[in-house]
Amino acid sequence: MVVDYLIIGQGICGTWLSYYLKTAGYSIIVIDESKQNSASKTAAGIINPVTGRRIVKTWMIDELLPVVHQSYTALGAALNLTAIEQKNIVDFFPTPQMKLAFNERYLKDQEYLSHPDNENYFHSSFNYDFGYGEIQPCYLINLQDILPAYRKKLQQEKALLEENFSLNDLQLSADVVQYKGISARAIIFCDGIHSFENPYFKNLPFAPNKGEVLWIEAPDLPSSHIFKKGINIVPWSKNIFWVGSSYEWEFENDQPTEEFRERTLSVLKHWLKVPFTLLDHKASARPATLERRPFVGFHPLYPSVGILNGMGTKGCSLAPYFSQQLVNLISSQLPIHPEADIKRFARVLSR
Ligand SMILES: Cc1cc2nc3c(=O)[nH]c(=O)nc-3n(C[C@H](O)[C@H](O)[C@H](O)COP(=O)(O)OP(=O)(O)OC[C@H]3O[C@@H](n4cnc5c(N)ncnc54)[C@H](O)[C@@H]3O)c2cc1C
């Protein structure tokens, strides 16, 4: 079989890259083994325009938000589902200092922040002592429906191989790659943390970060917002909420721990005034990078080997934007954003 591009991985990166390649008229095959605890299958899907204790704007958010809106709306229409929904964050201040930081930032710049009309509004569901602010607009990406629906579409188009990709079966030349009877112009790795062991890319400064999550059932909890107080409570489906997550730079494996479960349940018991039951507990490793910027482009020594990775904690907003950039590079030789282009690592990749 001859196709234009072979893509490894159908997380959020492989989904968007294959979508934009097909939209630009290229033929593709995606190979994905369907790992149950991939980052994309564990993520909440939040797009939050601000970050950190000082509530600064997240990297490139002003450019990303219009793309996010347009791309997920189009994907939702293609898959016949709601892919994106505005869900603002109610940011309960855990300390008076955090309230002060929010107010100071609000006085300087009101973009993305607002104060509620009635600070007592959520007292019937939550315990909180220092009030709250609102972060808006925030979005929730419906990954739980998008990923399987897009997978089904790939299956119907006979563009998906559900198996483990092995580098042992890959043969390369400058302008063609061969893999088990498939011939393509290039192979592009969208395989999340698995790229860390890939001999072509293992010298990139990856920094995997583990996150754990609980799912709870809480019929009396409002689903109007994402609720934040150290951790996030995110409306998932009817009466079900995603609760997380942890950020660990040092870890032995990507499995759930009793320590996280007990700590988070204890936080919930103090925070929630409504009853809840624990449904599930998962963990995954985020494909994060030391300088918190993505890895996008083609290998300097092997031009038929590409990568779209390193989305860290922000795969939902970065993946559509940088998939478009990679397709624009392929089709029109337009440059990738210099902070994301793997050209910046040409020396380490050429070792
Ligand atoms: C707990 C947690 C919460 C998060 N919350 C958010 C959030 O709210 N918002 C946000 O924007 N981001 C969030 N993230 C980050 C986000 O999940 C990642 O940035 C994003 O999912 C990375 O997508 P990816 O496609 O690069 O990798 P992955 O999702 O890991 O996908 C890689 C795919 O490649 C496949 N694969 C790998 N190797 C092979 C192989 N050899 N053969 C076949 N298939 C293979 C895997 O099966 C997988 O399907 C969160 C992450 C975690 C862990």
The ligand as an SDF file (V2000), in Angstrom:
LIG
                    3D

 53 58  0  0  0  0  0  0  0  0999 V2000
   -3.7380   13.6840   34.3800 C   0  0  0  0  0  0  0  0  0  0  0  0
   -3.6010   14.5180   33.1470 C   0  0  0  0  0  0  0  0  0  0  0  0
   -4.4340   15.6100   32.9490 C   0  0  0  0  0  0  0  0  0  0  0  0
   -4.3080   16.3910   31.8060 C   0  0  0  0  0  0  0  0  0  0  0  0
   -5.2010   17.4040   31.6120 N   0  0  0  0  0  0  0  0  0  0  0  0
   -5.0950   18.1710   30.4970 C   0  0  0  0  0  0  0  0  0  0  0  0
   -6.0400   19.1980   30.2490 C   0  0  0  0  0  0  0  0  0  0  0  0
   -6.9920   19.3920   31.0010 O   0  0  0  0  0  0  0  0  0  0  0  0
   -5.8630   19.9770   29.1420 N   0  0  0  0  0  0  0  0  0  0  0  0
   -4.8450   19.7670   28.2580 C   0  0  0  0  0  0  0  0  0  0  0  0
   -4.7400   20.4990   27.2620 O   0  0  0  0  0  0  0  0  0  0  0  0
   -3.9510   18.7730   28.4520 N   0  0  0  0  0  0  0  0  0  0  0  0
   -4.0510   17.9770   29.5630 C   0  0  0  0  0  0  0  0  0  0  0  0
   -3.1500   16.9820   29.7720 N   0  0  0  0  0  0  0  0  0  0  0  0
   -2.0270   16.8520   28.8440 C   0  0  0  0  0  0  0  0  0  0  0  0
   -2.4600   16.0950   27.5930 C   0  0  0  0  0  0  0  0  0  0  0  0
   -3.0460   14.9040   27.9910 O   0  0  0  0  0  0  0  0  0  0  0  0
   -1.2620   15.8340   26.6800 C   0  0  0  0  0  0  0  0  0  0  0  0
   -0.6190   17.0500   26.3540 O   0  0  0  0  0  0  0  0  0  0  0  0
   -1.7070   15.1690   25.3780 C   0  0  0  0  0  0  0  0  0  0  0  0
   -2.6670   14.1900   25.6330 O   0  0  0  0  0  0  0  0  0  0  0  0
   -0.5420   14.5480   24.6450 C   0  0  0  0  0  0  0  0  0  0  0  0
   -1.0730   13.9170   23.5000 O   0  0  0  0  0  0  0  0  0  0  0  0
   -0.1910   13.0400   22.5490 P   0  0  0  0  0  0  0  0  0  0  0  0
   -1.0420   12.7060   21.3740 O   0  0  0  0  0  0  0  0  0  0  0  0
    1.1240   13.7010   22.3060 O   0  0  0  0  0  0  0  0  0  0  0  0
    0.1780   11.7280   23.3910 O   0  0  0  0  0  0  0  0  0  0  0  0
   -0.7320   10.5010   23.8860 P   0  0  0  0  0  0  0  0  0  0  0  0
   -2.0500   10.9310   24.3060 O   0  0  0  0  0  0  0  0  0  0  0  0
    0.1030    9.7370   24.8610 O   0  0  0  0  0  0  0  0  0  0  0  0
   -0.9380    9.6150   22.5960 O   0  0  0  0  0  0  0  0  0  0  0  0
    0.0640    8.7740   22.0780 C   0  0  0  0  0  0  0  0  0  0  0  0
   -0.6120    7.6270   21.3470 C   0  0  0  0  0  0  0  0  0  0  0  0
    0.4140    6.8600   20.7060 O   0  0  0  0  0  0  0  0  0  0  0  0
    0.1410    5.4840   20.8750 C   0  0  0  0  0  0  0  0  0  0  0  0
    1.4110    4.7760   20.7860 N   0  0  0  0  0  0  0  0  0  0  0  0
    2.5560    5.0600   21.4490 C   0  0  0  0  0  0  0  0  0  0  0  0
    3.5450    4.2000   21.0770 N   0  0  0  0  0  0  0  0  0  0  0  0
    2.9850    3.3640   20.1530 C   0  0  0  0  0  0  0  0  0  0  0  0
    3.4850    2.2510   19.4150 C   0  0  0  0  0  0  0  0  0  0  0  0
    4.7510    1.8280   19.5100 N   0  0  0  0  0  0  0  0  0  0  0  0
    2.6500    1.6030   18.5700 N   0  0  0  0  0  0  0  0  0  0  0  0
    1.3520    2.0170   18.4420 C   0  0  0  0  0  0  0  0  0  0  0  0
    0.8270    3.0640   19.1230 N   0  0  0  0  0  0  0  0  0  0  0  0
    1.6310    3.7180   19.9660 C   0  0  0  0  0  0  0  0  0  0  0  0
   -0.5270    5.3900   22.2510 C   0  0  0  0  0  0  0  0  0  0  0  0
   -1.3370    4.2390   22.3220 O   0  0  0  0  0  0  0  0  0  0  0  0
   -1.3560    6.6780   22.2750 C   0  0  0  0  0  0  0  0  0  0  0  0
   -2.6550    6.4430   21.7650 O   0  0  0  0  0  0  0  0  0  0  0  0
   -3.2850   16.1260   30.8740 C   0  0  0  0  0  0  0  0  0  0  0  0
   -2.4720   15.0210   31.0550 C   0  0  0  0  0  0  0  0  0  0  0  0
   -2.6310   14.2090   32.1750 C   0  0  0  0  0  0  0  0  0  0  0  0
   -1.7480   13.0060   32.3470 C   0  0  0  0  0  0  0  0  0  0  0  0
  1  2  1  0
  2  3  1  0
  2 52  2  0
  3  4  2  0
  4  5  1  0
  4 50  1  0
  5  6  2  0
  6  7  1  0
  6 13  1  0
  7  8  2  0
  7  9  1  0
  9 10  1  0
 10 11  2  0
 10 12  1  0
 12 13  2  0
 13 14  1  0
 14 15  1  0
 14 50  1  0
 15 16  1  0
 16 17  1  0
 16 18  1  0
 18 19  1  0
 18 20  1  0
 20 21  1  0
 20 22  1  0
 22 23  1  0
 23 24  1  0
 24 25  2  0
 24 26  1  0
 24 27  1  0
 27 28  1  0
 28 29  2  0
 28 30  1  0
 28 31  1  0
 31 32  1  0
 32 33  1  0
 33 34  1  0
 33 48  1  0
 34 35  1  0
 35 36  1  0
 35 46  1  0
 36 37  1  0
 36 45  1  0
 37 38  2  0
 38 39  1  0
 39 40  1  0
 39 45  2  0
 40 41  1  0
 40 42  2  0
 42 43  1  0
 43 44  2  0
 44 45  1  0
 46 47  1  0
 46 48  1  0
 48 49  1  0
 50 51  2  0
 51 52  1  0
 52 53  1  0
M  END
$$$$
